[in-house]
Amino acid sequence: MKKWLYSVAGLTLALAGSLPAKAQTPAPPPNILNVQTDSIKPYADGPYDKLASQYPLLSRELKDPTHVLAMEALTGSPRAIYVSGYDSYEALQNSEEWRAGDAPTDAKFDGLDAREAPYLSGVNYAIWHYRPDLSNNVAGVDMAHSHYWEAIIFRMRPGHDQQFEELTKLRSDADVKTGQNIPWETYEGLTGVSDAYLVLVPMTSLKDKDAGLAHEKDFGAALGSDGKDRMNKLSQESVVSVEDDLWMVIPEWSYVEQSWIEADRPFWASAPEAAKPSPKRAAGAAPAAPKAPPAY
């Protein structure tokens, strides 16, 4: 079941959180990050796409109070990710229970899941914890206009967290020296993944990658020979593997904050607009029948 599509609290920076269109200071990243990964069967992208687009429409129809940011892999095997953020595990629980006992709603989502299942080879869920001490320039991100993301997963040898912290500081210091100060957000694996760190780098376009390539020599010079040797030694001693992928935001699969849509309407034109939650009904009262979504 694509449960994160209807169990998400506010999204902020690293693929999560609420950023008002005219806000001067972005909200801090969420403390807890949920990532659902759908592994799509080869050449099944077309039918998967049609079904994935129906989940946020259903959320809109049901006046779902929660949000999700969805992306498709540009590198690696065919995959989609659905990202949600929470301030705490308690907030996650509350969002999970917003429709508890609503059998008709369950049936609608279950029906979509059953139709989507033939196009999937697997589904994975992982929970990550925000590490502000390992993140960089998180205030320098415009979430509504971040249409692409680089997601890097470092899988570490057990007990080598300190080495990763030093690697991150070396990278951050060298970036600042080159005048780049690239924003990124770091999360540490909690459940569903262990001994791993997730680094998320937002981009308004892939042109940002060109800028990074153009400054590779500058980065090497800022790091210096001693810094390069130290980074290589730390990596060899502590890092088991690195998975680096590019992701493209898919508006049709997402159910984002209304402020994002208003800030970048040309991009989010195909995303379902957020509906105001229905008033809470009295205990024992029958749920109101959902209204059909408006035409887009």
Order of alpha helices (4+ residues) and beta strands (2+ residues): beta-alpha-alpha-beta-beta-alpha-alpha-beta-beta-alpha-beta-beta-alpha-alpha-beta-alpha-alpha
